[in-house]
């Protein structure tokens, strides 16, 4: 739980990540599962999650997982 809390604290310091509403579902050394809520301001045309939001969360997950290993 401490690792999860530490990651959440870091996420809250990055304004863009905080705006997306990213949260940590699970965290252990070398692995993290993040969740991003679907919000109207994160939509692309067609009502789907914008690829920029998807890429950001994927890149964040990789960086966080690498940083905990």
Backbone as JSON, one array per atom type, in Angstrom:
{
  "sequence": "XXXXXXXXXXXXXXXXXXXXXXXXXXXXXXXXXXXXXXXXXXXXXXXXXXXXXXXXXXXXXXXXXXXXX",
  "N": [[0.82, -1.2, 0.0], [2.02, 1.2, 0.64], [3.7, 1.77, -1.53], [1.83, 2.23, -3.55], [0.55, 4.52, -2.52], [2.72, 6.3, -2.55], [3.16, 6.53, -5.33], [0.71, 7.61, -6.15], [0.91, 10.1, -4.85], [3.01, 11.31, -6.26], [1.88, 11.43, -8.82], [-0.13, 13.3, -8.41], [1.34, 15.64, -8.36], [1.88, 16.38, -10.92], [0.47, 18.45, -13.09], [-0.9, 17.97, -15.63], [-1.33, 15.18, -15.64], [-2.83, 14.95, -13.32], [-5.09, 16.39, -14.16], [-6.16, 14.61, -16.01], [-7.14, 12.74, -14.28], [-5.95, 10.39, -13.43], [-5.54, 7.36, -11.65], [-4.12, 5.01, -9.3], [-4.52, 1.63, -9.57], [-3.31, -0.75, -8.87], [-0.13, -1.63, -7.56], [3.15, -2.82, -7.64], [6.61, -3.75, -7.25], [8.06, -3.1, -10.32], [5.69, -3.29, -11.71], [2.6, -1.77, -12.57], [-0.81, -0.81, -12.43], [-2.86, 1.41, -13.92], [-5.64, 3.67, -13.87], [-7.77, 5.57, -15.88], [-10.33, 7.85, -15.88], [-13.18, 8.11, -18.03], [-13.83, 11.13, -19.37], [-15.73, 13.95, -20.49], [-14.03, 16.03, -21.43], [-11.81, 14.65, -22.21], [-12.3, 13.44, -24.57], [-12.13, 12.37, -27.98], [-13.03, 13.07, -31.41], [-16.07, 11.47, -32.25], [-16.63, 10.47, -29.81], [-14.86, 8.87, -28.35], [-12.11, 7.9, -26.16], [-9.48, 10.16, -26.23], [-6.55, 9.67, -28.17], [-4.2, 10.83, -27.29], [-4.55, 11.0, -24.54], [-4.66, 8.28, -23.94], [-2.07, 7.45, -24.74], [-0.52, 8.98, -23.0], [-1.19, 7.89, -20.48], [-0.26, 5.28, -20.85], [2.49, 5.73, -21.24], [3.11, 6.87, -18.78], [2.55, 4.7, -17.07], [4.56, 2.89, -17.87], [6.87, 4.35, -17.17], [6.54, 4.64, -14.39], [6.45, 1.96, -13.55], [9.03, 1.12, -14.32], [10.51, 2.75, -12.66], [10.02, 1.67, -10.17], [11.24, -0.72, -10.03]],
  "CA": [[0.0, 0.0, 0.0], [2.9, 2.38, 0.69], [4.15, 2.06, -2.9], [0.68, 2.81, -4.24], [0.39, 5.88, -2.0], [3.84, 7.1, -3.06], [2.92, 6.79, -6.75], [-0.43, 8.56, -6.2], [1.4, 11.41, -4.44], [3.79, 11.86, -7.38], [0.94, 11.73, -9.9], [-0.84, 14.55, -8.08], [2.22, 16.8, -8.54], [1.98, 16.67, -12.35], [-0.84, 19.01, -13.41], [-1.58, 17.33, -16.76], [-1.76, 13.85, -15.2], [-3.92, 15.19, -12.37], [-6.25, 16.79, -14.94], [-6.75, 13.41, -16.59], [-7.79, 11.96, -13.23], [-5.31, 9.07, -13.34], [-5.4, 6.79, -10.31], [-3.39, 3.75, -9.24], [-5.35, 0.49, -9.18], [-2.44, -1.75, -8.26], [1.29, -1.33, -7.74], [4.18, -3.64, -7.0], [7.85, -3.46, -7.95], [8.11, -3.46, -11.72], [4.36, -3.4, -12.32], [1.58, -0.84, -12.09], [-2.04, -0.73, -13.21], [-3.43, 2.73, -13.76], [-6.99, 3.86, -14.39], [-8.11, 6.94, -16.28], [-11.77, 7.91, -16.11], [-13.63, 8.72, -19.28], [-14.45, 12.42, -19.1], [-16.02, 14.65, -21.75], [-12.89, 16.83, -21.91], [-10.77, 13.73, -22.7], [-12.82, 12.78, -25.76], [-11.79, 12.72, -29.37], [-14.26, 13.02, -32.21], [-16.67, 10.14, -32.22], [-16.94, 10.12, -28.44], [-13.93, 7.9, -27.77], [-11.01, 8.49, -25.41], [-8.46, 10.73, -27.12], [-5.33, 8.87, -28.21], [-3.19, 11.5, -26.48], [-4.79, 10.57, -23.16], [-4.25, 6.86, -23.85], [-0.62, 7.38, -24.81], [0.01, 9.56, -21.77], [-1.34, 6.92, -19.39], [0.65, 4.17, -21.15], [3.87, 6.19, -20.97], [3.21, 7.02, -17.33], [2.62, 3.37, -16.48], [5.89, 2.35, -18.14], [7.86, 5.09, -16.36], [6.34, 4.31, -12.97], [6.87, 0.56, -13.35], [10.49, 1.08, -14.4], [11.05, 3.44, -11.48], [9.8, 0.9, -8.94], [11.91, -2.01, -10.15]],
  "C": [[0.87, 1.26, 0.0], [3.36, 2.77, -0.71], [3.03, 2.74, -3.68], [0.47, 4.27, -3.81], [1.49, 6.81, -2.51], [3.62, 7.48, -4.53], [1.78, 7.8, -6.9], [0.04, 9.97, -5.86], [2.19, 12.08, -5.57], [2.86, 12.26, -8.52], [0.23, 13.05, -9.64], [0.03, 15.78, -8.27], [2.36, 17.2, -10.01], [0.61, 17.16, -12.83], [-1.59, 18.3, -14.55], [-2.11, 15.96, -16.36], [-2.93, 14.0, -14.23], [-5.21, 15.58, -13.1], [-6.95, 15.59, -15.57], [-7.48, 12.56, -15.55], [-7.21, 10.57, -13.06], [-5.22, 8.63, -11.88], [-4.68, 5.45, -10.41], [-4.34, 2.66, -8.75], [-4.53, -0.53, -8.4], [-1.0, -1.37, -8.51], [2.14, -2.32, -6.97], [5.46, -3.4, -7.79], [7.83, -4.0, -9.4], [6.77, -3.56, -12.42], [3.4, -2.39, -11.71], [0.37, -0.91, -13.02], [-2.67, 0.6, -12.88], [-4.83, 2.77, -14.36], [-7.15, 5.34, -14.75], [-9.61, 6.97, -16.56], [-12.09, 8.54, -17.47], [-14.38, 9.99, -18.93], [-14.7, 13.13, -20.42], [-14.82, 15.43, -22.3], [-11.73, 15.96, -22.4], [-11.2, 13.01, -23.98], [-12.17, 13.28, -27.04], [-13.1, 12.75, -30.13], [-14.78, 11.59, -32.22], [-16.96, 9.65, -30.82], [-16.05, 9.07, -27.81], [-12.83, 8.63, -27.0], [-9.92, 8.94, -26.38], [-7.18, 9.91, -27.03], [-4.2, 9.52, -27.4], [-3.32, 11.13, -25.01], [-4.34, 9.13, -22.97], [-2.74, 6.74, -23.83], [0.02, 7.9, -23.52], [-0.05, 8.56, -20.62], [-0.41, 5.72, -19.61], [2.1, 4.53, -20.84], [4.1, 6.35, -19.47], [3.35, 5.67, -16.64], [4.01, 2.76, -16.67], [6.96, 3.03, -17.28], [7.75, 4.73, -14.88], [6.82, 2.9, -12.69], [8.39, 0.44, -13.37], [11.13, 1.7, -13.16], [10.88, 2.68, -10.19], [10.56, -0.41, -8.94], [13.32, -1.95, -9.6]]
}
